[in-house]
Amino acid sequence: MKKIISVILCFTLLFSLAACSSGNSESNESTTPATETPAQNVSDNAENTTEGKKILVIYFSSANTNDADIVSGATSKVGSASSTEYLANYIHKHVGGDIEKIIPVKDYPESYNDTADKAKSERDNDERPEFKTLSVNPEDYDIIFVGYPMWWYTLPMIMYTFFDTYDFNGKTIIPFNTHEGSGDSGTYEEIKSFEPNATVLDGFNVRGNNAGKADSDLDKWLENLGY
């Protein structure tokens, strides 16, 4: 009888151990997947804020007509293009979309000094020089890169005409400019005051005579913007 009881106890112990082993196995499976989920690449899953957006690069340089890109210092050119035009073309090449020039109705003088005097007179008299009809409507775009040289430490007055003409409510404006020591001279904040209902991002500026050497800096700026 004792032998029978011993056998029964052995079988009972074996079944108990098997049950415990089975329970532990199920617990492990519930916490550890059969195959690990690969780590997600943040850049692959980040929202592309420019996807499906219409982009325009628009800029002013009096060199559009008479080869004079007057800033607060010396005239600067990169090859056959004015420094501002060079930046505009470089940006357009990288971001795509459309590109447009703001061309004054009345040509600026060919002489540097005469153009500088004209620009100062326009500023002092708060003039609004006219520009020729554009081939596109800037209001049709979602993202507008706006370029200009610094004239007497501020925007050329024709740019005031531009912002007076168009309503960029709900748009994104990205300024860029050339200068000869004045940086953006507060013009990015000025654009914000022109277009309070637009989003004005940090702009890019460079000395006019260094524009042709600024490719790597432009690349970093554009990359930070998501391009």
FENDAQUI-V544486 format. One record per pair of residues at least 4 apart in sequence whose ideal C-beta (glycine too) atoms are under 6 Angstrom apart, sorted by the first residue. I is the first residue (numbers start at 1). J is the second residue. D is the distance in Angstrom with one decimal. If there is no record, write none. Layout:
# FENDAQUI-V544486
i={I,I}
j={J,J}
d={D,D}
This chain:
# FENDAQUI-V544486
i={28,40,42,49,50,53,53,54,54,55,55,55,56,56,56,56,56,57,57,57,57,57,58,58,59,59,59,60,60,60,60,60,61,61,61,61,62,62,63,63,63,64,64,65,66,66,66,68,68,68,69,69,69,70,70,70,71,71,71,71,71,72,72,72,72,73,75,76,76,76,77,78,78,78,78,81,81,83,83,83,84,84,84,86,87,87,87,88,90,91,91,92,94,94,95,98,100,100,102,103,103,104,104,104,105,105,108,108,109,109,119,119,120,122,122,123,123,127,128,128,129,129,129,131,138,138,139,143,144,145,146,146,147,148,148,148,148,149,150,150,150,150,151,153,153,155,155,163,168,168,168,169,171,172,173,173,174,175,175,175,176,176,177,177,178,178,179,179,180,183,184,184,184,188,191,192,204,206,206,206,210,214,222}
j={32,45,46,226,226,142,143,141,142,95,97,143,97,98,138,141,144,88,91,92,99,145,100,146,84,88,147,102,148,156,158,159,69,82,84,85,68,108,67,69,82,101,103,107,107,108,110,108,110,115,75,82,149,115,116,119,149,150,179,180,208,150,153,180,182,180,112,83,208,209,82,83,86,211,212,85,86,178,208,211,147,149,178,211,147,176,211,147,218,95,145,99,222,227,227,136,134,136,131,131,132,129,131,158,130,132,115,118,114,115,151,152,152,127,157,152,157,157,160,161,157,158,161,158,144,166,166,172,173,174,173,175,176,155,156,159,177,178,177,179,182,185,156,182,185,159,187,194,173,195,198,197,198,199,198,200,201,188,191,203,203,204,184,205,208,211,183,205,208,205,188,203,205,203,200,200,221,210,211,214,214,218,227}
d={5.8,5.6,6.0,5.8,5.8,4.0,5.3,4.5,5.1,5.5,2.9,4.7,5.7,5.2,5.9,4.1,5.0,5.4,5.4,4.4,4.5,4.4,4.6,5.9,5.7,4.1,3.3,4.0,5.0,5.9,5.8,6.0,4.8,4.3,4.3,5.2,5.0,4.2,5.2,4.4,3.7,5.0,4.7,4.7,5.0,6.0,4.9,5.6,6.0,4.7,5.7,3.6,5.6,4.4,5.2,5.9,4.5,5.1,5.8,4.9,5.5,5.4,5.7,5.1,5.5,2.8,5.5,4.2,2.8,4.6,5.7,5.8,4.0,5.3,3.9,4.2,4.7,4.3,3.9,3.8,5.3,4.9,5.0,5.0,5.8,5.5,5.9,4.8,5.8,5.9,5.6,4.3,5.5,5.8,5.0,5.8,5.6,5.6,4.9,6.0,4.6,5.6,5.6,5.8,4.2,5.8,4.6,5.9,3.5,5.0,4.4,5.9,5.5,4.3,4.1,5.2,5.9,5.3,5.9,4.4,5.7,4.5,6.0,5.7,5.8,5.1,5.4,4.7,5.3,4.8,5.9,5.1,4.7,5.9,5.7,5.2,5.3,4.9,6.0,4.1,5.2,6.0,4.5,5.0,4.8,4.1,5.2,4.2,5.9,4.6,4.2,4.1,5.0,4.7,5.2,4.8,4.8,5.4,5.8,3.7,5.4,4.3,5.8,4.9,4.2,5.8,5.9,5.8,5.9,5.5,5.1,5.9,4.8,4.9,5.4,4.6,4.8,5.4,5.5,4.6,5.9,5.5,4.2}
